[in-house]
Amino acid sequence: DIVMTQTPLSLSVTPGQPASISCKSSQSLLHSDGKTYLYWYLQKPGQSPQLLIYEVSSRFSGVPDRFSGSGSGTDFTLKISRVEAEDVGVYYCMQGIHRGTFGQGTKVEIK
Amino acid sequence: EVQLVESGGGLVQPGRSLRLSCTASGFTFGDYAMSWVRQAPGKGLEWVGFIRSKAYGGTTEYAASVKGRFTISRDDSKSIAYLQMNSLKTEDTAVYYCTRDQSHGYYDILTGYLPLGYFDLWGRGTLVTVSS
């Protein structure tokens, strides 16, 4: 199975400051169709998860442009350019190239 | 309104069975793959399995932890996806989410992998507790 490793596991950020989460996969997520099957989800407190980013860097509809995704192959990053109070929650990366595996999650809180 | 509503959760003894339902509304259910994701109390997310649309053969795949015990099916005429869970274990205790899966890819020509799509719509989840 493909293992997804996120770092850090927790992050405390001052509002208006940037934040970055790393996600590494144990195998390349590049498919022969040319797509890289890496997604980012956010689970806000008490809510179901919601999609932020798909295929490494495409923002889902309605997601603020302060969220951006980058990376390739096995190394990926989610960046929040200026953290806001509504961004608190647990962020998960997920690979979709073979069955599905989520990272352990990164809990983001506001200082 | 576009939504997914899970039902069928509850308390069940180890070794017994339970069937969850996911009722979709507001979109053409038959056009989409559906995935199930679970979350044990206080833990992270775990993908359980998916079923592709009939247009993509209705193929199913499962996580290793549930393969052979869980079965996903669909009734497009009713816009419902099912998760049949047999031989339940205490470690299956979790909130089970139904998701709409934007899966439209094909098998990788080198690895044979069949990709999942992104989950753009989630239900609120239903709690399954496996305990004696």
Interface residues (C-beta under 8 A of the other chain):
Chain A: D1 H31 S32 D33 K35 Y37 Y39 Y41 Q43 S48 P49 Q50 L51 Y54 E55 F60 V90 Y92 M94 G96 I97 H98 R99 G100 T101 F102 G103 Q104 G105
Chain B: S35 V37 G44 L45 E46 W47 F50 E61 Y62 A63 A64 Y97 Q102 S103 G105 Y106 D108 I109 L110 T111 Y113 L114 P115 L116 G117 Y118 F119 D120 W122 G123 R124 G125
